[in-house]
């Protein structure tokens, strides 16, 4: 029929028209209301037809929508999105995270002989179960933290309104607090609050109320680096949470608002006032009566846990990440044995402390050939500067890197007796000079490394090629950023850490590379694993050649100050303008690197070079270490019971027991007296300095004098008898 049917009149009964006098008026028969209605229907039909031709991405498609239509659909979209997000969290979010401690549990690190080194991490303990706790313990926390906990759905509008209008209470429910410290950061933003509310709804939909409260109490912070109700109960009252008294529970509940400010071990008066507020809240909530509240006295503390160990040392800070990887994530405290040798660590501390460093810093790393780190000094004073210059500072190695230039040449077919030009370089943009300004027409590779010739090393570098030199350094574990083709890397311009450089020398010492420094004993690989994925090695001849060259560097070259009685191998290093001074070498099973420098990279006062003070520190450490029996090696990391306080200090100066000289003499502090112990002709002698003055073991000294006289008289008799025999022989 079409829209034009609207213009047709509705059928009307024909009526007889009245007689008229020659004319009639149309208004007497025209229906204007009907006409307007038809026009409106026409407009609507035309508008509907027009909308059918519009698409949803065109603006006119949405312009005619009413506000009510928009409001209804926006609300529906928000509700749908909320439902989808909650469902997504319930399916994909790591709910198990709420079962994990929010702070890393405490780890105690021990030296190889059981000496405690450091204790780091939070004090935690096993989770609590609400079903096992007395009612007054639960009441104390609910009264002060969330009275409507068992009736809301994760968010308490009444609590939020009360906090907004009265200014008391935080408005956050226990569920929201669990969501905050388990999944979110402590930042105070509207975005974080929105996420907190969303996760709270999710937790409520997934867990029971008792599960939420149990997880909250097991992770909440109670001050003194203590996390969880069980750990807090044992720490402050030495009592299991299942046996807490009402006044003890009230004091613990009061700590949650400001744990550090209310910790009773430091601010008992504040903790007591806060406990009174919690008790009154319990009365207001109907958990206890006024009479019970008045009878509740402040509890007495029973703190039996002590922590006399430092939270860190240079070695402990470096070893801790590896310790975390070895332990399972849980609430239990762990005690792990490291590779550190406490006796060698004390020798390292002594030799670095007595070195005339001035304002410079010092670092020392000692490791076994297999990479087990047995001693580490990261600076002069850990308390003043915990920055570890042995593992964190990247400095230029100077001439110690030349070893790998010569090693690359040996691998490429050169011999230690091959000669190379040692004349001054007068061409090219890079023209290094020898430190002593001594040149010659030629020089053997052995002498060039021993004398640390810059010009000979650079020429050898160019002959061998930067690719082979860099590859050799990479093979031995050096991961510094070398620039291929840069001739300055041959003289040590590329920065690296001391422990990285020392481990590379350990690879040479063991002829098994690369060596990875580690703080915990590792199980030895089986023969099949070694065959399939074993370390690299040099040929026997190449290894002997490089060792002979490193020995010549000490005996006949720049490292003479490091010379030991037995076989020793090493290389000096000094960066430009004497900014860094190093000595790295090995003897026996120990590989040791020593660095001296200023933190601001300024030149060292007095022109310290690698062949000077670093070589002497290396020698002194080695001399002391050779007299120390090695600690027993462990096949794998092992856990031990925490023995408590340290036996000997490590990174900090101590006066309890100080080894002196060659290790046969010691200075001890006992009961306010200084005791100097030494040996005289094999006789132990103690000299005591106390309130009564100087006391000497006269009997021991007299015995030593008697033995010395006997040996002297015996020597005189031997010389006399020898002369008599010579006289008789001459007469015959």
C-alpha positions in Angstrom: 0.0 0.0 0.0 2.9 2.4 0.8 3.1 5.4 2.9 0.8 7.4 0.6 -2.2 5.5 1.9 -1.9 7.7 4.9 -3.3 10.6 2.8 -6.4 8.7 2.0 -9.5 9.6 4.0 -11.0 7.1 6.2 -14.3 5.9 4.8 -17.2 8.1 6.1 -20.9 7.5 5.8 -22.4 9.8 3.2 -24.6 12.4 4.8 -27.0 14.7 3.0 -25.7 18.1 2.8 -27.9 20.9 4.1 -29.3 23.3 1.6 -27.4 26.4 1.2 -27.7 29.7 -0.7 -25.1 29.2 -3.4 -22.0 28.4 -1.3 -20.5 26.2 1.6 -17.5 26.4 4.0 -14.9 23.7 4.0 -14.2 24.0 7.7 -17.5 22.6 8.4 -16.5 19.2 7.1 -12.5 19.1 7.4 -11.0 17.1 10.5 -7.8 19.0 11.4 -6.8 16.6 14.2 -7.0 13.7 11.9 -4.9 15.5 9.4 -2.1 16.3 12.0 -2.1 12.7 13.1 -1.5 11.5 9.6 1.3 14.0 9.1 3.0 12.8 12.3 2.9 9.2 11.2 4.3 10.2 7.9 7.3 11.9 9.6 7.9 8.9 11.8 7.8 6.6 8.9 10.2 8.7 6.9 12.6 8.9 9.9 12.5 5.2 10.3 13.3 4.7 6.6 16.2 7.1 6.9 17.7 5.3 9.9 17.6 2.1 8.1 20.0 3.5 5.6 22.5 4.7 8.3 25.4 2.6 9.7 26.5 2.3 13.3 29.8 4.0 12.8 28.1 7.2 11.4 27.5 10.0 13.9 23.8 10.6 13.0 23.1 6.9 13.9 23.6 7.8 17.6 22.5 11.4 17.8 18.8 10.8 18.2 19.2 8.4 21.2 17.7 9.5 24.4 19.6 10.0 27.6 17.6 7.3 29.3 18.6 4.9 26.6 22.2 5.8 27.0 22.2 5.6 30.8 20.6 2.1 30.8 23.1 0.7 28.4 26.1 2.3 30.2 25.1 0.7 33.5 24.5 -2.6 31.8 28.0 -2.5 30.3 29.7 -1.6 33.6 27.9 -4.5 35.4 28.9 -6.9 32.6 32.5 -5.7 32.6 32.7 -6.1 36.4 31.3 -9.7 36.2 33.8 -10.5 33.5 36.7 -9.1 35.5 35.8 -11.0 38.6 35.4 -14.2 36.6 38.7 -13.6 34.9 40.5 -13.1 38.3 38.8 -16.2 39.7 40.1 -18.3 36.8 43.5 -16.8 36.0 44.9 -14.9 39.0 47.5 -16.6 41.2 45.3 -17.3 44.3 48.2 -19.2 45.8 50.1 -16.0 46.2 48.0 -15.2 49.2 49.5 -18.3 50.8 53.1 -17.1 50.3 54.9 -14.8 52.8 54.8 -11.2 51.7 58.4 -10.7 52.9 61.4 -13.1 52.1 61.9 -15.4 55.1 65.0 -15.2 57.2 68.2 -16.9 55.9 71.3 -17.4 57.9 74.5 -17.8 56.0 77.4 -19.8 57.5 81.0 -20.1 56.5 82.3 -23.5 55.5 83.4 -24.2 59.0 80.0 -23.2 60.5 80.9 -19.7 61.5 77.8 -17.5 61.0 78.3 -14.7 58.5 75.0 -12.8 58.2 71.3 -13.2 58.8 69.0 -11.5 56.3 65.3 -11.5 55.8 62.1 -11.2 57.7 61.2 -13.2 60.8 58.3 -15.5 59.8 56.8 -18.7 60.9 54.1 -21.2 60.0 50.7 -19.9 59.0 47.8 -19.9 61.6 44.4 -21.4 61.2 41.4 -19.4 62.6 39.8 -22.6 63.7 42.7 -23.3 66.1 42.7 -19.8 67.7 40.9 -18.9 70.9 37.8 -16.7 70.4 39.4 -13.7 72.3 42.3 -13.6 69.8 39.9 -13.4 66.8 37.8 -10.9 68.7 40.7 -8.5 69.3 41.5 -8.3 65.6 38.0 -8.0 64.4 37.1 -5.4 66.9 39.9 -3.1 65.8 40.2 -3.9 62.2 36.9 -5.0 60.7 33.8 -5.6 63.0 31.5 -6.4 60.1 34.0 -8.9 58.5 31.6 -11.8 58.5 28.7 -9.9 57.0 30.1 -7.8 54.1 31.2 -8.9 50.7 34.8 -7.6 50.8 33.9 -3.9 50.9 32.0 -2.3 53.8 30.1 0.8 52.7 29.1 1.6 56.3 32.8 1.4 57.4 33.8 3.7 54.5 31.1 6.2 55.4 32.0 6.1 59.1 35.7 6.7 58.3 34.8 9.6 56.0 32.5 11.4 58.4 34.2 10.6 61.8 37.8 10.5 60.6 38.4 7.3 62.6 39.2 4.0 61.1 40.7 3.3 57.7 37.5 2.2 56.0 39.4 -0.8 54.5 38.2 -4.3 55.3 40.4 -7.2 56.3 39.8 -8.6 52.8 40.9 -5.3 51.2 44.0 -5.3 53.4 44.9 -8.8 52.4 44.4 -7.8 48.7 46.7 -4.8 49.2 49.7 -6.4 50.8 49.5 -9.6 48.8 48.8 -8.4 45.3 49.4 -4.6 45.2 51.8 -1.9 46.1 51.3 0.5 49.1 50.8 3.6 46.8 47.8 5.7 47.6 45.9 6.4 44.4 42.3 5.9 43.2 43.5 3.4 40.7 45.1 1.2 43.4 41.9 1.5 45.6 39.8 0.4 42.6 42.0 -2.6 42.0 42.0 -3.4 45.7 38.2 -3.4 45.8 38.0 -5.6 42.7 40.5 -8.2 44.1 38.6 -8.1 47.4 35.4 -9.1 45.6 37.3 -11.9 43.9 38.8 -13.2 47.2 35.3 -13.2 48.8 33.9 -15.2 45.8 36.7 -17.7 45.9 37.6 -18.2 49.6 35.7 -18.7 52.8 35.7 -16.0 55.5 37.9 -18.2 57.8 40.4 -18.7 54.9 40.7 -15.0 54.3 41.2 -14.2 58.0 43.7 -17.0 58.4 45.8 -15.7 55.4 45.5 -12.1 56.7 46.8 -13.0 60.2 49.6 -15.2 58.7 51.0 -12.3 56.7 50.3 -9.1 58.6 53.3 -7.0 59.8 53.8 -6.7 63.5 57.0 -4.6 63.7 60.5 -5.6 64.6 60.8 -7.2 61.1 58.2 -9.8 62.2 55.5 -11.0 59.8 52.6 -13.2 60.8 50.7 -13.8 64.1 52.7 -16.9 64.9 56.1 -15.3 64.6 54.8 -12.2 66.4 53.4 -14.2 69.3 56.7 -16.1 69.7 58.8 -13.0 69.3 57.1 -10.7 71.8 55.7 -13.2 74.3 57.4 -16.5 73.5 54.0 -18.1 73.3 52.2 -20.0 70.5 49.2 -18.0 69.1 46.9 -20.8 70.1 47.8 -20.1 73.8 47.7 -16.3 73.7 46.1 -14.5 76.7 43.4 -11.8 76.1 45.7 -9.0 77.0 48.5 -10.3 74.8 46.1 -10.7 71.9 44.9 -7.1 72.4 48.4 -5.7 72.3 49.3 -7.6 69.2 46.1 -6.5 67.5 47.0 -2.9 68.3 50.3 -3.1 66.5 48.7 -3.5 63.1 47.8 0.2 62.7 51.5 1.4 63.0 53.8 -1.6 63.6 57.0 0.3 63.9 55.6 3.1 66.0 53.9 0.7 68.5 56.5 -2.1 68.7 56.5 -2.8 72.4 60.2 -3.8 72.4 61.0 -0.1 71.7 57.9 1.8 72.6 56.1 -0.1 75.3 54.2 2.9 76.6 52.7 3.5 73.1 51.8 -0.1 72.7 50.1 -0.1 76.1 48.0 3.0 75.2 47.1 1.4 71.9 46.1 -1.8 73.7 43.6 0.1 75.8 42.0 1.4 72.6 41.7 -2.2 71.3 40.2 -3.4 74.6 37.6 -0.6 74.5 36.8 -1.5 70.9 36.2 -5.1 72.1 33.7 -3.7 74.7 31.9 -1.6 72.1 31.6 -4.6 69.8 30.2 -6.7 72.5 33.0 -9.2 72.7 33.9 -8.5 76.4 32.2 -6.7 79.3 33.4 -3.5 81.0 34.4 -5.6 84.0 36.6 -7.8 81.9 38.1 -4.8 80.2 39.0 -3.2 83.6 40.6 -6.4 84.8 42.8 -6.7 81.7 46.4 -5.6 82.6 49.2 -4.8 80.2 51.1 -8.0 79.4 54.8 -8.5 80.2 57.1 -9.1 77.3 59.2 -12.3 77.0 61.6 -11.6 74.1 64.1 -14.4 73.8 65.1 -14.1 70.1 68.3 -12.1 69.6 70.0 -11.1 66.3 73.6 -10.3 66.9 74.6 -11.0 63.4 74.9 -8.3 60.7 72.2 -8.3 58.1 74.8 -8.2 55.4 78.5 -8.3 54.6 80.2 -7.9 51.2 80.2 -11.6 50.7 76.7 -12.1 52.1 75.1 -9.5 49.9 76.6 -11.2 46.9 75.6 -14.7 48.0 72.1 -13.9 49.1 70.4 -14.0 45.7 71.8 -17.5 45.1 70.7 -18.5 48.6 67.1 -17.5 47.7 67.2 -19.6 44.6 68.3 -22.6 46.6 65.6 -22.4 49.2 61.9 -23.1 48.6 59.5 -20.3 48.9 57.8 -20.7 52.3 57.5 -19.4 55.8 60.4 -21.4 57.3 63.7 -19.9 58.2 66.7 -21.3 56.4 70.4 -21.8 57.3 72.8 -22.5 54.5 76.5 -23.2 54.4 78.6 -21.2 52.0 82.0 -21.7 50.5 83.5 -18.8 52.5 86.5 -19.8 54.7 86.3 -17.7 57.8 90.1 -18.0 58.5 91.0 -16.9 55.0 88.4 -14.1 55.3 90.1 -12.9 58.5 93.5 -13.0 56.8 92.1 -10.9 53.9 90.6 -8.4 56.3 93.9 -8.1 58.2 96.2 -7.6 55.2 93.8 -5.0 53.6 93.4 -3.1 56.9 97.0 -2.7 57.6 97.8 -1.6 54.0 98.7 2.1 53.6 95.7 2.9 51.4 95.3 6.6 52.4 91.9 7.6 51.0 91.7 4.9 48.4 89.4 1.9 48.4 90.5 -1.8 48.2 88.9 -5.0 47.0 90.1 -8.6 47.2 88.6 -11.8 45.9 90.0 -15.2 46.6 88.5 -18.4 45.1 89.4 -22.0 44.5 90.3 -23.1 41.0 86.7 -24.4 40.6 85.2 -21.0 41.4 84.3 -21.5 45.0 84.8 -18.0 46.6 86.6 -18.4 49.9 87.2 -14.7 50.8 85.9 -11.4 49.7 86.7 -7.8 50.6 84.5 -5.2 48.8 85.9 -2.1 50.5 87.5 -0.6 53.6 84.4 -0.4 55.7 81.1 -2.1 55.0 79.2 -0.1 57.6 80.2 3.2 55.8 79.9 1.9 52.2 78.2 -1.5 51.4 78.9 -1.0 47.7 80.9 -4.0 46.7 83.9 -3.0 44.6 84.8 -6.7 44.0 81.5 -7.6 42.3 79.7 -4.4 41.4 82.4 -1.9 40.4 83.4 -2.0 36.7 86.9 -0.7 36.4 89.7 -0.8 33.8 91.9 -3.9 34.4 95.0 -2.3 32.9 97.7 -4.7 31.9 96.1 -7.8 33.6 94.1 -8.2 30.4 97.3 -8.6 28.4 97.5 -12.2 29.5 94.6 -13.0 27.2 96.3 -11.2 24.3 99.3 -13.5 24.7 97.1 -16.5 25.3 95.3 -15.8 22.1 98.7 -15.7 20.3 99.8 -19.0 21.9 96.5 -20.6 20.7 97.2 -19.2 17.3 100.6 -21.0 17.1 103.0 -18.5 18.6 105.7 -19.5 21.0 106.9 -17.7 24.2 110.4 -17.4 22.6 109.1 -15.8 19.4 110.2 -12.2 19.0 108.2 -9.1 18.2 109.2 -5.5 17.6 109.5 -3.4 20.8 110.3 -0.1 19.2 108.3 3.1 19.9 105.1 3.4 17.8 105.2 6.5 15.6 102.4 5.9 13.2 98.6 5.7 13.5 96.2 7.5 15.7 96.8 5.3 18.7 100.4 5.5 20.0 100.8 4.0 23.5 104.2 4.2 25.2 106.0 1.9 27.5 105.7 2.9 31.2 109.4 3.0 31.8 110.2 4.5 28.3 112.4 1.5 27.6 112.4 0.1 24.1 114.4 -2.4 22.0 114.5 -3.6 18.5 112.8 -6.9 19.4 111.6 -8.7 22.5 110.4 -12.3 23.2 106.7 -12.8 24.0 107.8 -14.1 27.4 109.8 -10.9 28.3 107.1 -8.7 26.7 104.5 -10.0 29.1 106.9 -10.0 32.1 107.9 -6.4 31.5 104.4 -5.5 30.5 105.5 -3.8 27.2 102.7 -1.8 25.8 104.1 -1.4 22.3 104.9 -5.1 21.9 101.5 -6.1 23.2 99.8 -3.8 20.7 101.8 -5.1 17.8 101.0 -8.7 18.9 97.3 -7.7 19.2 97.3 -6.4 15.6 99.1 -9.6 14.4 96.7 -12.0 16.0 93.6 -9.9 15.4 91.0 -8.5 17.7 88.5 -11.2 16.9 90.7 -14.0 18.3 91.7 -11.9 21.4 88.1 -11.1 22.2 87.1 -14.8 21.6 89.8 -15.9 24.0 88.5 -13.5 26.7 85.0 -14.7 26.1 86.1 -18.4 26.3 87.5 -17.6 29.8 84.2 -16.0 31.0 84.9 -12.3 30.5 81.6 -10.7 29.4 82.8 -7.1 29.2 81.7 -5.0 26.2 84.7 -5.2 23.9 84.6 -3.1 20.7 86.0 -5.2 17.9 88.9 -3.6 16.1 89.6 -1.2 19.0 93.4 -1.5 19.7 93.0 0.0 23.2 91.4 -3.2 24.5 94.8 -4.9 24.3 96.0 -2.5 27.1 92.9 -2.9 29.3 90.6 0.0 28.3 87.4 -2.2 28.7 85.8 -2.1 32.1 85.0 -5.2 34.1 84.5 -6.4 37.6 87.3 -7.8 39.7 85.5 -11.1 40.4 85.0 -11.5 36.6 88.7 -11.0 35.9 89.8 -13.3 38.8 87.5 -16.1 37.5 89.2 -15.8 34.1 92.6 -16.4 35.8 91.0 -19.3 37.6 90.2 -20.8 34.3 93.9 -20.6 33.4 95.0 -22.1 36.7 92.6 -25.0 36.4 92.9 -25.4 32.6 89.1 -25.7 32.6 87.1 -22.8 31.5 85.0 -20.8 31.9 84.9 -20.8 35.7 81.8 -19.4 37.3 82.3 -17.8 40.8 79.8 -19.3 43.2 79.1 -19.0 46.9 77.6 -22.5 47.5 79.2 -25.9 46.8 78.1 -27.6 43.7 77.8 -31.3 42.9 80.5 -32.5 40.6 79.3 -33.5 37.1 79.2 -37.1 36.1 81.5 -38.4 33.4 78.7 -38.4 30.8 77.6 -34.9 31.7 81.2 -33.8 31.6 81.7 -35.5 28.2 78.6 -33.9 26.8 78.8 -30.5 28.3 82.2 -30.2 29.9 84.5 -27.2 30.3 87.0 -26.1 27.6 90.7 -26.6 28.0 94.0 -25.6 26.5 96.5 -28.1 25.0 99.2 -29.2 27.4 101.9 -27.2 25.7 99.8 -24.0 25.5 98.9 -24.3 29.2 102.5 -24.8 30.2 103.6 -21.9 28.0 101.1 -19.4 29.5 101.9 -20.6 33.0 105.7 -20.1 32.4 105.0 -16.6 31.1 102.9 -15.7 34.2 105.6 -17.1 36.5 108.2 -15.0 34.7 106.0 -11.9 35.2 106.4 -12.4 39.0 110.0 -13.7 39.2 111.6 -11.5 36.5 109.0 -8.9 35.7 106.7 -6.2 37.1 105.3 -8.5 39.8 108.4 -9.2 41.8 106.8 -7.7 44.9 104.4 -10.6 44.9 107.0 -13.3 44.8 106.5 -16.4 47.0 108.8 -19.2 48.1 106.9 -21.7 46.0 105.5 -21.6 42.4 103.4 -18.6 41.9 101.8 -17.1 38.8 100.3 -13.7 38.2 100.2 -10.3 36.4 100.2 -6.7 37.4 97.8 -4.1 36.0 97.7 -0.3 36.1 95.2 1.8 34.2 95.8 5.2 32.7 97.0 7.9 35.1 97.2 5.3 37.9 93.5 5.3 38.4 93.4 1.6 39.0 96.1 -0.7 40.4 95.6 -4.5 40.3 97.4 -7.8 40.8 95.8 -11.1 39.8 97.5 -14.4 40.2 97.4 -17.9 41.7 99.4 -20.3 43.8 98.4 -23.7 45.0 94.6 -24.0 44.8 94.0 -20.3 45.4 93.3 -17.7 42.8 93.3 -14.1 44.1 92.6 -10.7 42.7 93.5 -7.4 44.4 92.3 -3.9 43.3 93.0 -0.5 44.6 91.4 2.7 43.4 89.3 5.7 44.2 85.5 5.6 43.9 85.5 8.9 41.9 88.0 7.4 39.4 90.6 10.0 40.3 94.4 9.1 40.1 95.8 7.3 43.1 97.9 9.4 45.5 101.6 8.5 45.3 101.3 6.9 41.9 100.3 3.4 43.2 100.8 0.8 40.5 99.8 -2.8 40.2 103.4 -4.0 40.9 103.4 -2.0 44.2 100.8 -2.1 47.0 98.4 -4.6 45.3 101.2 -7.1 44.7 102.3 -6.8 48.3 98.7 -7.3 49.6 98.5 -10.4 47.4 101.8 -11.7 48.7 100.8 -11.1 52.3 97.4 -12.8 51.9 99.0 -15.8 50.1 101.7 -16.2 52.8 99.0 -16.2 55.5 96.7 -18.5 53.5 99.4 -21.1 52.8 99.7 -21.7 56.6 95.9 -22.3 56.9 94.5 -25.7 56.3 91.7 -25.6 53.8 88.1 -26.0 55.1 86.6 -29.3 54.1 84.9 -29.0 50.7 81.2 -29.9 50.6 79.7 -31.9 47.7 76.6 -29.8 47.6 74.9 -26.9 49.5 73.8 -28.1 52.9 71.5 -26.8 55.6 72.5 -26.7 59.3 71.0 -25.6 62.5 71.6 -21.9 63.2 74.5 -21.8 65.7 73.6 -18.2 66.8 76.2 -15.5 67.1 79.4 -15.2 65.0 82.6 -16.8 66.2 84.9 -14.3 64.5 84.1 -11.0 62.8 84.4 -10.9 59.0 84.0 -7.6 57.3 84.1 -5.4 60.4 87.2 -4.8 62.6 87.2 -6.9 65.8 89.5 -7.2 68.7 88.5 -10.5 70.2 91.1 -12.6 68.4 93.5 -11.1 65.9 96.1 -13.1 64.0 99.5 -11.4 63.7 102.5 -11.8 61.5 102.9 -15.3 60.0 99.9 -16.7 61.9 102.0 -18.1 64.9 101.2 -15.0 67.0 97.8 -13.8 68.1 96.4 -10.9 70.2 93.3 -11.8 72.3 91.0 -9.8 74.5 89.7 -11.7 77.4 87.9 -10.4 80.5 89.4 -6.9 80.0 92.9 -8.1 79.5 95.1 -8.2 76.4 96.9 -11.4 75.9 99.7 -11.6 73.3 100.4 -15.2 72.4 103.5 -16.3 70.4 106.1 -19.0 70.1 109.8 -18.7 71.1 111.8 -21.6 69.7 108.6 -23.7 69.6 107.6 -22.8 73.2 104.2 -21.1 73.5 104.5 -17.9 75.5 101.6 -15.7 76.7 102.2 -12.0 77.7 99.2 -10.5 79.6 98.5 -6.8 80.0 95.8 -6.0 82.5 95.0 -3.9 85.5 97.9 -5.4 87.5 100.4 -4.4 84.8 102.5 -6.7 82.6 102.5 -10.4 83.4 104.8 -12.9 81.7 104.9 -16.7 81.8 108.4 -16.8 83.2 108.6 -20.6 83.3 107.8 -20.8 79.6 110.4 -18.1 78.8 113.0 -19.9 81.0 112.3 -23.2 79.2 112.7 -21.4 75.9 116.0 -19.9 77.0 117.3 -23.3 78.2 116.5 -24.9 74.9 118.1 -22.1 73.0 121.3 -22.4 75.1 121.4 -26.1 74.5 121.1 -25.6 70.7 123.8 -22.9 70.8 126.2 -25.1 72.8 125.4 -28.0 70.5 126.2 -25.8 67.5 129.5 -24.8 69.0 130.5 -28.4 69.7 129.5 -29.3 66.1 131.7 -26.5 64.7 134.6 -27.5 66.9 134.4 -31.2 66.0 134.2 -30.2 62.3 137.3 -28.1 62.6 139.2 -30.9 64.3 138.2 -33.3 61.5 139.4 -30.7 58.9 142.7 -30.4 60.8 143.2 -34.1 60.9 142.4 -34.5 57.2 144.9 -31.7 56.3 147.6 -33.5 58.4 147.1 -36.8 56.7 
